[in-house]
Each structure stands twice: as C-alpha cells, then as structure tokens.
C-alpha cells in the first residue's frame, strides 16, 4: 500500500502540472488573440496610412509655401530712412533774386538692406549731403517748382546710389518742401 500511495502522489503532481500548463497556454492564447484583434481594429490599413501620409505631405507643402511667401514679403518690406534736412540759399542764373529751399529728404530702402544702408550712410554722410546740396543749387527755378520735384528726386536718387556701394535706395522723397523768395 505504501507503494500505491507513492505512485498516486507521483501521478497527482503530473496531473496538476498539465492543468497549470493548460492555463498558461490558454492565457497566452487569449493575450495573442487580444493583440491580434487590437491590431486589426486600432491600426489603420494601408489605404488609411497612405491617405494620412498624403494629408501630412500636403499640409507640409502648404506650410513651406506660406513660410516662403512670408519671407519674401518680409524681405520686400520697404522702410523709410531719413537722409536729412537741407536749407539752401541760391540765386538762379537768369535772375538776381535770391531763393531759399528747405527740404527734408527721406530714402526708401528694402527691409533686408536697411542695416547695410545705415552703415554706409553713416560712413558717407558728408559726401551724400554735399552731393544733395549741389543738386539743389544746380537746379533751375522751374525744376524746383512743386510740379517738377520728380526730376530733383530722380537726380538725388541717382547721385546717392552712385555714392553708395550698391544701389540700396529704391526711391527718394521729400517730407517737407518749401521754396521761399528772399
């Protein structure tokens, strides 16, 4: 009987070991089935992935186009830079009358070149002021009338761009202008 009891004890653990293994196999199978089900339900198929990738690509291209347009707009922004106030007394060649011209001149510069213009202007301020005064003094009385200021503006622009290293000025204008007969 003792031998029978030992055999029963030995066979009993084997039987319970098979039950434990079965539970483990069943648990692993359930986990694998759950993961497979989650894969099919939660992970998009190839069509959805390609549609999502295309959507992101289109958004990225639009964003880069908008950034490029904004950068171009920022570079093309025009800034006004004060060149100076000028008060010149002159006598036209045909008359003995004396006139006084008081002008406040500004220049139009692209935003990206504003610092470069300011540096060059500071270096060559004396030469620029002398050239502008010379253009004012050498102008005829007719050129200094309010209707013909465009010619004087173009002459000042040409002279300033000639003195500057690059053509930094896009235009020149007058904030205030007075022609006074003395």
C-alpha positions as CSV (number, residue, x, y, z in Angstrom):
1,X,0.0,0.0,0.0
2,X,2.8,2.3,0.6
3,X,3.9,1.8,-2.9
4,X,0.5,2.6,-4.2
5,X,0.4,5.8,-2.2
6,X,3.7,6.9,-3.6
7,X,2.5,6.2,-7.1
8,X,-0.6,8.2,-6.5
9,X,1.4,11.1,-5.1
10,X,3.7,11.0,-8.1
11,X,0.9,10.9,-10.6
12,X,-1.0,13.6,-8.9
13,X,1.6,16.4,-9.5
14,X,1.8,15.4,-13.1
15,X,-2.0,15.8,-13.5
16,X,-2.0,19.2,-11.7
17,X,1.1,20.2,-13.8
18,X,-0.9,19.6,-17.0
19,X,-3.7,21.7,-15.7
20,X,-1.3,24.6,-14.9
21,X,0.3,24.3,-18.3
22,X,-3.1,24.3,-19.9
23,X,-4.0,27.5,-18.0
24,X,-0.7,29.2,-19.1
25,X,-1.3,28.1,-22.8
26,X,-4.9,29.4,-22.6
27,X,-3.8,32.7,-21.1
28,X,-1.1,33.2,-23.7
29,X,-3.5,32.3,-26.4
30,X,-6.1,34.8,-25.1
31,X,-3.4,37.5,-25.0
32,X,-2.2,36.8,-28.6
33,X,-5.8,36.8,-29.8
34,X,-6.5,40.1,-28.0
35,X,-3.3,41.7,-29.5
36,X,-4.4,40.4,-32.9
37,X,-7.8,41.8,-32.5
38,X,-6.4,45.2,-31.3
39,X,-4.1,45.2,-34.3
40,X,-7.0,44.8,-36.8
41,X,-9.3,47.3,-35.1
42,X,-6.9,50.0,-34.0
43,X,-4.0,50.0,-36.5
44,X,-5.1,51.6,-39.8
45,X,-4.9,49.7,-43.1
46,X,-2.7,50.7,-46.0
47,X,-5.2,53.0,-47.6
48,X,-5.7,54.9,-44.4
49,X,-2.0,55.2,-43.9
50,X,-1.4,56.5,-47.4
51,X,-4.3,59.0,-47.0
52,X,-2.8,60.2,-43.7
53,X,0.7,60.5,-45.3
54,X,-0.7,62.4,-48.3
55,X,-2.6,64.8,-46.0
56,X,0.6,65.5,-44.0
57,X,2.6,66.0,-47.1
58,X,0.0,68.5,-48.5
59,X,0.0,70.3,-45.2
60,X,3.8,70.4,-45.1
61,X,4.0,71.8,-48.6
62,X,1.4,74.4,-47.9
63,X,3.2,75.4,-44.7
64,X,6.6,75.7,-46.6
65,X,4.9,77.8,-49.3
66,X,3.4,80.1,-46.7
67,X,6.7,80.4,-45.0
68,X,8.4,81.2,-48.3
69,X,5.8,83.8,-49.2
70,X,6.1,85.4,-45.7
71,X,9.9,85.5,-46.0
72,X,9.6,87.1,-49.5
73,X,7.1,89.7,-48.1
74,X,9.4,90.4,-45.2
75,X,12.4,90.9,-47.5
76,X,10.4,93.2,-49.8
77,X,9.1,95.4,-47.0
78,X,10.1,98.9,-47.7
79,X,11.5,101.1,-44.9
80,X,11.8,104.9,-44.8
81,X,15.2,106.1,-43.7
82,X,15.8,109.8,-43.0
83,X,18.6,111.3,-45.1
84,X,18.5,114.8,-43.7
85,X,17.2,118.3,-43.7
86,X,18.6,120.8,-46.2
87,X,18.2,124.5,-46.3
88,X,20.0,126.0,-49.3
89,X,20.1,129.6,-50.4
90,X,20.8,130.1,-54.1
91,X,20.4,132.6,-56.9
92,X,19.2,131.2,-60.2
93,X,21.4,132.1,-63.2
94,X,18.8,134.1,-65.1
95,X,17.7,136.3,-62.2
96,X,19.2,138.4,-59.4
97,X,16.7,137.2,-56.9
98,X,17.7,135.0,-54.1
99,X,15.7,131.9,-53.1
100,X,15.8,129.6,-50.2
101,X,14.9,126.0,-50.5
102,X,14.1,124.0,-47.4
103,X,13.8,120.2,-47.9
104,X,13.6,117.2,-45.6
105,X,14.7,114.2,-47.6
106,X,14.0,110.5,-46.9
107,X,15.0,107.4,-48.8
108,X,13.2,104.1,-49.4
109,X,15.2,101.0,-48.6
110,X,14.2,97.3,-48.6
111,X,14.0,96.0,-45.1
112,X,16.7,93.4,-45.6
113,X,19.2,96.2,-46.7
114,X,18.2,98.7,-44.0
115,X,21.2,98.0,-41.7
116,X,23.6,98.0,-44.6
117,X,22.2,101.3,-45.8
118,X,22.5,102.8,-42.4
119,X,26.1,101.7,-42.0
120,X,27.0,103.1,-45.5
121,X,25.1,106.3,-44.8
122,X,27.0,106.9,-41.5
123,X,30.3,106.3,-43.3
124,X,29.5,108.6,-46.3
125,X,27.1,111.1,-44.7
126,X,29.3,114.1,-45.6
127,X,29.6,113.2,-49.2
128,X,25.9,112.5,-49.6
129,X,24.9,115.8,-48.0
130,X,27.3,117.7,-50.3
131,X,26.0,115.9,-53.4
132,X,22.4,116.6,-52.4
133,X,23.2,120.3,-51.8
134,X,25.0,120.5,-55.1
135,X,21.9,119.0,-56.9
136,X,19.6,121.5,-55.2
137,X,21.9,124.5,-56.1
138,X,22.4,123.4,-59.7
139,X,18.6,123.0,-60.3
140,X,16.7,125.6,-62.3
141,X,13.9,127.6,-60.6
142,X,11.4,125.7,-62.9
143,X,12.8,122.4,-61.6
144,X,12.2,123.4,-58.0
145,X,8.6,124.2,-58.5
146,X,6.2,121.8,-56.8
147,X,5.1,120.3,-60.1
148,X,8.6,119.3,-61.2
149,X,10.0,117.8,-58.0
150,X,10.1,114.4,-59.5
151,X,13.2,115.4,-61.6
152,X,15.0,116.6,-58.5
153,X,14.1,113.4,-56.7
154,X,15.5,111.3,-59.5
155,X,18.7,113.3,-59.6
156,X,19.2,112.9,-55.8
157,X,18.4,109.2,-56.0
158,X,20.9,108.7,-58.9
159,X,23.6,110.6,-57.0
160,X,23.1,108.8,-53.7
161,X,23.1,105.4,-55.3
162,X,26.3,106.4,-57.2
163,X,28.0,107.3,-53.9
164,X,26.8,104.2,-52.1
165,X,28.5,100.8,-52.7
166,X,25.3,99.2,-54.0
167,X,22.0,100.6,-55.3
168,X,20.5,100.4,-51.8
169,X,18.0,103.2,-52.3
170,X,14.8,102.4,-54.2
171,X,13.5,105.9,-54.1
172,X,13.8,109.3,-52.6
173,X,11.1,111.6,-51.4
174,X,10.5,114.9,-49.5
175,X,8.6,115.0,-46.3
176,X,8.6,118.8,-46.3
177,X,9.4,121.2,-49.1
178,X,9.4,125.0,-49.2
179,X,10.7,127.4,-51.9
180,X,11.0,130.9,-50.4
181,X,11.8,134.0,-52.3
182,X,14.1,136.3,-50.3
